[in-house]
Amino acid sequence: MADKKDSETKKGSGNCPECGGTLVRDYKHAEIVCSKCGLIVDESIADLGAETRSFDSESWLKRTRTGSPMTYTKPHKGLTTEIDKYDRDIRGGTVSREARKRMYRMRKWQRRINVSSSVEKDIIPALNEISRELSELGLPISMKEDAAIMYRKICNRGLVRGRSIEAIIAAITYILCRNRNIPRTLGEISDVSGIDPKDVGKTYRYVARHLKLKVPPTTPADYLPKFAQRVKLPNYVVDKANEIIADAKKLGLTSGRAPAGVAAAVLYIAADIYNRQKTQKEISEAAGVTEVTVRNRHRELEEKMDLYKYKEEVLKEGKKEA
């Protein structure tokens, strides 16, 4: 399908006021004319189509008009005017003193207009906090749009009142990480946001309850690849740890336990099976839990599971220390 600019005419809307014929848009001459009697109904019409050429319907739909797209990561969704802070003209040259004063007044009123309501005053620092947390946690930039949309929903429902912006953003980050199966613990998010892990968890449950969000639960297996990478354990150790976790889940040993703590203990067990010398301190620091937690989870698994059978399986496979 050729671009509509390549064709001279397109069927218009309505009928001719003189003869009742069909109106046609002539983009070459920027006119609306009657196809029957030739009456010019309108002229100097604006072409609202794409600015660039396209040769099929799909590319024509994508190339609409110029300008930045709407985004929730900016105040007013990016549809507001931005006045440059540099007092320069279009050619980059300096401007007169009167022009600088006029530009200063315009910038001042522009800032006031952008924060005309209390909600908008909260959104600007919240968007900055979202960018900072996602960057420090190494999360994908696509999450910024989802986080901004969720924060606007929270603001519109008045759920921010009585809670800090940092706690709300930390809760949003944790929810999005769980929705996308990105392994990030409450401790990691707490370290970045500066909010106590208990407050992050409390705010997360509060937001999820009021927004009626169905957040999938995290499992110990979700954290294994990241923890193993931090202590430099190979993939076959992670595979054995996943096998142990699957068996522990069947016995009900993972329910009611923090997933990060169980993952750390199982990773310690799997490393020991392959004679990979990793201490509980190394594993606990990689998982962000205490040595006591690793020791307690290890003892529970050792008491209720036959861990020696996994060692025998490895010996039969002939796998030794890599």
N, C-alpha and C positions, 0 to 999 in steps of 0.2 A: 504494500500500500504506500503510495507516494505521499510525501508531505503535503499538507493542504495549501502551503504557500506555493508549491509548484503548480498547482492548478489555478486557473484564473477565477473560477467561480465556485460557489457552494450554495446549496439551497438555503434560503433565508427563512425567517419566521413571519407568518401572517400573509395577507394577500394585498394586491395592488389596490390603492384607494380609487383608481380610475376605472380599471377594467376587471378587477377581481382576479388577475393572473397571479402566478407564483412569483414571489420575490426571490432574488438571487443575490448573494454576496459576491461582489467582484473585488477580490483582494489585490489584483494588479492595479486597479484604479482607485481602490479604497472607497467603493460605492456599493449601495444596495439598489438594484435596478429590477424592473419588472421584466420577466422573460418573454412576456407577450407583447406589450406596447412599448417597452424601452424606457418607461418613466423612471427618472432617478429619484428615489424616495429619500435617500440619505447619502451623505458623502463625508469623506475624511473619517471613515470608521477606523477603529483601532483593531489591530490583529492581536488577539489574546492567545495565539498559538505558541509553539516552540520557537526559540530563537535560532536553533540550528537545524540543519537538514536531517531528515530521517527517511528511511526507505521501507519501514514496516510499521505495523500498528503498535507493536510493543515498545520500540524505541521512541515512537512519537508520544506515547503516554508518559514515558519517563522524562522526556525533555519538555517540561511545561514552560515556565518562565524563568528569567534570571532572578538572582537574589538568593540569600541564604534560606534554608528550610526552617520550618518551625521546630523548636526544640524546647523541652521542659527543663533543660539544664541552665537556662538563662532567665533572668527576670523578664516578665512579660512574654515569656516563651520565645525570646529572640526576635520579636516583631516590633521592637521599639527603635527609635533613632539613637545612634551613638555619635557623640560629638568628640572629635579627637582632642587630646590634651595638648597637642603642639600648636602653637600659634604660627601656622604657615599657610600660604595660599596654595592653590592647586598645582603650581609649579615648584613648590618647595621653598619659595622665597619668604622673607619676613613681611609682616603686615604692619599697618600703621598702629599707633597707640590707641586710637579710637576703636579700630577693629578688634584689638586685643581685649579692650574693655567689654565690647559687645559679645565677643566669644566667651569671655569669663562669665558674664551674666547668663548666657544661654546654657553653659555647662552647669551652673549652679541650679537653675530652674529644672534642667534635665534630671539632675540627681534628686531633687525634691519630688518630681513627678514619678520617678521610678519607685519611690518608697512612700507613696501617698497613703497607704493603709498599714495597719499593724501586721497583717499577714505578710505583706511584701517586705516589711522590715525584718521579719524572721527568715524569709526565704533566702535573702542575699547571703548572710553568714552561713546558713545551712548548706547552700550549694558549694560554698568554699570548703566547708568541713567535709562534705561528701567527696570532693576531688582529692583532698588531702588524705583521707582514710583509705580510699581505693588505691591511691598511689603508693602509700606506705605498705599496704598489705599485698601489693603486686596483683591486684584484681583487674580483669579486663575492663576497658573503657566503656564497653557496651552496658555495663552495670550502672553507669552513672545516670543514664536516661531512666532506667527502671527505679533507681533510688530517688531521683527527683520527682517522678510521678507519685511514688508512694508517700513521699514527704508532703507533697501538696494535698493528697487525700487526708493525711493526718491533720494538717493545718485546717482544712475545710471542715473537719468534724470536731475541731476544738480539742484534740487530744494532746496538744503540746502544752496546754496550760498546766502549770505546776511541775513541769519536767524540763530538764535542761536540753538544749539542742544537741549537745554531744551524746547524751544518753539515747535520744531518739534516733540519731544517725547510726550509732553503734548497733541498736536493735534492728534497724533496717538492713544494715550490712550483714548481720548474722542471718536474718531471714533470707536474703537473696543468695547468700552462700549455700544455705541448706537447700534452697529451691534448685540451684544449679549444680548440686553435688560437688561443691568446691570445699575441700577440707580446711576449715578455719575454726579453731576452738574459741570458746568464750574468753579464754586467757589471752590469746593473741589479739583479739579485737579490743579487749580491755586495755592491754599495753599501749595500743595505738591511740585509743580515744581518751585514755586517762580516767576512765570510769571503772568503778569496782565491778568485778565479774558478777556478783550477786545482783547489783543494780542493772547491769546489762540484761541478765536473764529475766529479771522482774519486768523491765520495760518491754522486752521482746514478747513475753507472754501477754502483757497488757495490749500491745499493738495488734498482735495476732488475734486476740479475742475480739477486740472491737472492730477490726476490719474483716473478721470472719475468714482468716487465711488458713488454708490447709497446708501446713509446713511438714514436709516429709521428715521422718526421724533419721538421725545420723547413726551409722553403724561403725563398729571398730574397723571394719575392712576399708572404710573410706579414708582413714588416716594412715594406713600402713605404707603406701608408696611414699608419702611425704616424710614420714618419720624415718623410713629406711634410707631415703636419699640423704637426710641430714647426718646419719651415722655411717653412710657409705657401705650399705649392705647390698649384695647383688639381688637380682630378681628372683632367683630360685629360693632364697630365704623368704621373700615376700609371699611366694606361692605356697610354701609350707605353712607360713603364718595364717594365710587365708584358709587353708585346710583345717588347721587347729581351731580357728574361730568358727568355722561352719559346724564342726563337731560340738564345740562348746555351746553354740546357740541351740542345737538340738537338745542338749541336756539342761537348757534354761540357765546357764551360768553367766550369760551376758545381760540378762534383763535386770534393770534396777542398778546398773553399774555405769559409770561415766565411760563413754566409748573411747576416749583418748587413753584412759587408764588401762582398759582391757587391751587396747591395741599395743600399748607400750609393753605390757607384761607378755603378751603372745609373741611380740617381736623379739623380746629378750630370750624367750624359750626357743624360738626358731633359730636364732643366732647361735645359741648354745648347742643345738642339735647338729649344726654344721661346723662346730668348733670355731666359730667366729668370735674372737675374744672381745666382747662388749660388756662393759660393766652396767649395773643398774643405774648408776649416776649418769652415764652417757645417754642411755635410753630415756631416762626421766627428763633430762634437760632438753633432748630433742622433742619430746612429747609435751613439754610444758607442764608436767605433773611432778609430784614429789617422789622421792625414792620409797617412802613408806607406802604410797599407793601402788607402785610397781611390785613391791614385796608382798603386799596383801593380796593383790590379784593373782600373783604367781603362786602363792601358797594355796589359794582357793582352787585354782586349776589343777595344781599338783595333787591335791587331796581327792578330787572328784573325777579326775581323768587319768588314764594310763598314758603318760607322756613318753614312757620308754618305747612304746610301739612305734612312735614316729622316728625315734633314733634307729630302731631295727630296720624300718623301711628304707632309711637313707643308707644304711650299711649294705642292704641287699642291692640297692641301686648302684652302689659303688662310688657314691659321691663323697668326696673328702673336702677338706678345707681348700677353698679356691685361692 
